[in-house]
Amino acid sequence: MRRLLLYSALLAAALVSCNVNELIFPARSSDRAAALPYRNPHTHCPSCHETVVPPSAVSQFKPVANSACLNCHDYQENHHPVDFLPSDPTIVPFPLFNGKVKCLTCHEIHGGPDGKGTLRLLRGGPYPDRREICFKCHSQGRYYGINPHQMLEADGSVRYVDGKAVCLICHSKKPDPAVDWTTDVRFRADIGFLCWRCHPPMPDPFFSRHFLVTPSEETMQTMGETEARLLVILPLVPRNRITCSTCHNPHQKGVIQHEAAAKGADALYGLRLPSICFACHRM
C-alpha cells in the first residue's frame, strides 16, 4: 500500500512539473500537430485529467468538460449543440454540467460502468441502432423524411430543410460547389460521426482494418496514381486517415462541379469508382 501511494505521489509530481498541454494532441489547425506524437485521449489519462491517481480514488477533471474533446475533435460547430441549457432538463436522462449539455452528456469517455466500452462511447449503449440515443431526448417523428443526400430540388436549386440549406446538415457552412473540395470546406463533426447518424458502421474485420487507418507508403502511392490516372479524389481526414468519404461520395449528382471531386455522385452505394478496392490495392 505504501509503495502504491508513493508511486501515485511521484506520478502526480511528474505531471505537475510538465506541461500537460504538450501531452494532448493539438487541434488540427496547430503548427505543432505534425511535431507531437499522437496520444489517444481515451487511453491516456493526462489528456483529460490534471492529476492521475489509482482508479479507486478521485481524479481531478479539467474544468471545462468540452475543452479536452475539442483538442482532437476540432470543429467550429459540433454535430450536436453544446454549452446550452435545455428547455426542459427533466427530459434529459444523462448528466448535465452546471445545468448545460456538454460532450460528456451523451458520451461516456471511459467506455461505460464496466470499462469494456460501449459502441462509440454512447451512454446507455451499446445500442442495436446508434440513433436510439437521439430519441432519448428528441421526437423520432420530427426527423422522418429528412434525407441529407437529396440536396437539390427538381429545378436544380438547393433544397432547404427547416429554413436552412440541406448542406448544413453535415457542413458548418455552405460550401461553394464551383471550387476544389480542398478549399475551405468545413464539417460539423468528424465525417464518420456524421455518417453514423443514419448508417451503421460496416462489419468487422473490414471496418477495423480501414476506418481511421493511415495507409502505408505503398498504398498512398497507389492512391495517388489512381487519382491522376482516373481523375478522381480519394479524400483522407487529418493525419492521412481513411474515412467513409474516402470511398463513398455522399453528394447528389450536379451538386459538385469539380470533376474529380464529383466522381461517384449518385453511383451505386455512392462509390467513387466502380472497382473501389483497386483504387488503393494492387491485386
C-alpha positions in Angstrom: 0.0 0.0 0.0 2.8 2.4 0.9 4.5 1.6 -2.4 1.3 2.4 -4.3 0.9 5.7 -2.5 4.5 6.6 -3.2 4.1 5.8 -6.9 0.9 7.9 -7.1 2.7 10.8 -5.4 5.7 10.6 -7.8 3.4 10.3 -10.8 1.3 13.3 -9.7 4.5 15.4 -9.1 5.8 14.5 -12.6 2.6 15.5 -14.2 2.5 18.8 -12.3 6.1 19.6 -13.3 5.4 19.1 -17.1 3.3 21.0 -19.5 0.1 18.8 -19.6 -0.9 20.5 -22.9 2.1 19.0 -24.6 0.7 15.6 -23.8 -2.5 16.3 -25.6 -2.8 16.0 -29.4 -3.2 19.6 -30.5 -6.0 21.0 -32.7 -5.5 20.2 -36.3 -5.0 23.9 -37.1 -1.9 24.0 -34.9 1.6 24.0 -36.5 2.6 21.6 -33.7 0.4 18.8 -34.9 3.0 17.2 -37.1 5.7 17.6 -34.5 4.0 15.9 -31.5 3.2 12.2 -31.2 -0.5 11.3 -31.2 -1.8 10.2 -27.8 -5.2 8.6 -27.8 -7.0 10.5 -25.0 -9.4 7.6 -24.4 -6.5 5.6 -23.1 -4.2 8.4 -22.0 -5.3 9.8 -18.6 -3.3 13.2 -18.7 -5.2 14.2 -21.8 -8.3 15.0 -19.6 -7.1 14.8 -16.0 -4.8 17.3 -14.3 -3.7 14.6 -11.9 -3.7 10.8 -12.2 -4.3 8.6 -9.1 -5.3 5.0 -8.6 -8.8 4.2 -10.1 -10.2 3.8 -6.7 -9.5 7.4 -5.8 -10.9 10.6 -7.4 -9.1 12.2 -10.3 -9.4 15.9 -10.9 -11.1 16.5 -14.3 -10.2 19.6 -16.3 -12.7 22.3 -15.5 -14.3 22.7 -19.0 -15.7 19.4 -20.0 -15.7 20.1 -23.7 -12.2 21.5 -23.9 -10.3 18.2 -23.8 -12.6 16.8 -26.5 -12.1 19.7 -28.9 -8.3 19.2 -28.9 -8.9 16.3 -31.3 -12.5 16.8 -32.4 -11.7 20.3 -33.7 -14.7 21.8 -35.4 -16.1 25.3 -35.5 -19.5 23.7 -34.8 -20.4 20.4 -33.3 -22.7 17.7 -34.8 -24.9 18.4 -31.8 -25.1 21.7 -29.9 -23.2 22.0 -26.7 -22.9 24.6 -23.9 -26.7 25.3 -23.7 -29.4 25.0 -21.1 -32.1 22.5 -22.2 -35.6 23.9 -22.3 -36.7 21.0 -20.1 -33.9 19.4 -18.1 -36.2 16.8 -16.8 -36.4 15.0 -20.2 -32.6 14.6 -20.4 -31.8 11.2 -19.0 -28.0 11.8 -19.0 -25.7 14.1 -16.8 -25.7 17.8 -17.3 -22.7 20.0 -16.3 -23.7 23.2 -14.4 -27.1 22.5 -16.0 -25.8 22.6 -19.5 -25.4 19.9 -22.2 -21.8 19.1 -22.8 -20.0 16.5 -24.9 -20.0 14.2 -21.9 -23.7 14.4 -21.6 -24.1 11.8 -24.3 -20.6 10.3 -24.4 -19.0 8.1 -21.7 -15.3 8.8 -22.1 -14.3 5.7 -20.1 -16.4 3.2 -22.0 -19.3 2.7 -19.6 -19.5 1.4 -16.0 -18.0 -2.0 -16.8 -15.0 -0.3 -18.5 -15.4 -2.6 -21.5 -16.5 0.1 -23.8 -19.9 1.0 -25.4 -20.4 1.5 -29.1 -18.9 4.9 -29.9 -18.8 5.7 -26.2 -22.5 6.4 -26.2 -24.1 6.5 -22.7 -26.5 3.7 -22.1 -25.1 1.6 -25.0 -24.4 -0.4 -26.9 -27.5 0.3 -29.0 -28.7 -2.0 -31.8 -29.1 1.2 -33.8 -27.0 4.1 -32.6 -29.8 6.6 -33.4 -31.7 5.2 -30.4 -29.7 7.5 -28.1 -31.0 10.6 -30.0 -34.6 9.7 -29.3 -33.9 9.6 -25.6 -34.5 13.4 -25.8 -35.9 14.1 -29.3 -39.1 13.2 -31.0 -38.5 10.5 -33.6 -41.3 11.6 -35.9 -39.8 15.0 -36.5 -36.8 13.5 -38.3 -38.7 11.2 -40.8 -38.2 12.3 -44.4 -35.0 14.3 -43.9 -32.6 12.8 -46.4 -29.3 14.8 -46.4 -28.3 13.1 -49.7 -31.2 14.8 -51.6 -29.6 18.2 -51.9 -31.4 19.6 -55.0 -34.9 20.4 -55.9 -36.4 19.3 -59.3 -35.5 22.6 -60.8 -31.8 22.2 -59.7 -32.0 24.7 -56.8 -30.6 23.9 -53.4 -33.1 22.1 -51.2 -33.9 23.7 -47.8 -34.9 21.9 -44.6 -36.3 23.9 -41.7 -35.2 27.1 -43.4 -31.6 26.0 -43.9 -29.8 24.6 -46.9 -29.6 20.8 -46.6 -25.8 21.1 -47.0 -25.8 22.4 -43.4 -26.9 19.0 -42.0 -23.2 18.0 -42.5 -21.3 21.2 -43.2 -20.8 24.0 -40.8 -21.1 26.5 -43.6 -22.4 26.1 -47.2 -19.6 25.1 -49.5 -19.0 26.7 -52.9 -19.7 23.9 -55.4 -17.6 25.6 -58.0 -14.3 25.4 -56.2 -12.0 22.5 -55.4 -13.2 20.4 -52.4 -9.9 21.1 -50.6 -10.6 24.9 -50.4 -12.2 26.0 -47.1 -14.6 23.1 -46.6 -15.7 22.7 -43.0 -17.8 19.9 -41.4 -20.0 20.0 -38.3 -18.2 17.0 -36.9 -15.9 14.1 -37.8 -17.1 12.6 -41.1 -17.6 9.2 -39.6 -19.8 10.7 -36.9 -21.9 12.4 -39.5 -22.4 9.2 -41.5 -23.2 7.2 -38.4 -26.2 9.4 -37.5 -28.1 7.3 -40.1 -25.8 4.5 -41.3 -24.4 1.7 -39.1 -20.7 1.1 -39.5 -19.6 -1.7 -41.8 -19.0 -5.1 -40.3 -15.6 -6.2 -39.0 -12.9 -7.1 -39.9 -13.2 -4.9 -43.0 -14.2 -1.8 -40.9 -11.5 -2.1 -38.3 -8.8 -2.6 -41.0 -9.9 0.5 -42.9 -11.6 3.1 -40.8 -9.3 5.8 -39.5 -6.3 3.7 -40.6 -3.3 5.5 -42.1 -2.4 3.8 -45.4 1.2 2.5 -45.9 3.5 4.4 -48.2 3.0 1.9 -50.9 -0.8 2.2 -50.6 -0.6 6.0 -50.6 1.5 5.8 -53.8 -1.2 3.6 -55.4 -3.9 6.0 -54.4 -2.0 9.0 -55.9 -1.5 7.1 -59.2 -5.3 6.2 -59.3 -6.3 9.8 -58.6 -4.1 11.1 -61.5 -5.0 8.3 -63.9 -8.8 8.2 -63.4 -9.3 11.9 -62.4 -10.8 11.1 -59.0 -10.2 12.4 -55.5 -9.9 9.9 -52.6 -10.1 12.3 -49.6 -8.4 11.5 -46.3 -9.0 13.1 -42.9 -6.3 14.6 -40.8 -3.2 12.5 -40.1 -3.9 10.9 -43.6 -6.5 8.5 -42.3 -9.2 6.7 -44.2 -12.8 7.6 -43.5 -16.2 6.9 -45.1 -15.9 9.6 -47.8 -12.6 8.2 -48.9 -14.6 5.5 -50.8 -18.1 7.0 -50.9 -19.3 10.3 -52.4 -22.4 11.4 -50.4 -23.4 14.1 -52.8 -26.2 14.1 -55.3 -25.2 14.4 -59.0 -25.0 18.0 -60.0 -24.1 19.4 -56.6 -20.3 19.5 -57.0 -18.9 21.0 -60.2 -15.3 20.0 -59.7 -15.0 16.8 -61.9 -12.6 14.8 -59.7 -14.5 15.5 -56.5 -17.8 14.8 -58.2 -16.9 11.2 -59.2 -19.3 8.7 -57.7 -22.2 11.1 -57.2 -25.5 9.1 -57.5 -23.5 5.9 -58.2 -24.4 2.6 -56.6 -23.6 2.9 -52.8 -22.0 6.2 -53.8 -18.7 4.5 -54.6 -16.2 6.9 -56.1 -15.1 4.2 -58.6 -17.0 1.0 -59.6 -14.0 -1.1 -58.5 -13.1 0.9 -55.5 -10.8 -1.7 -53.9 -8.4 -1.4 -56.9 -8.1 2.4 -56.2 -5.8 1.6 -53.2 -4.8 -2.1 -53.5 -2.7 -3.7 -56.2 -4.2 -7.1 -56.9 
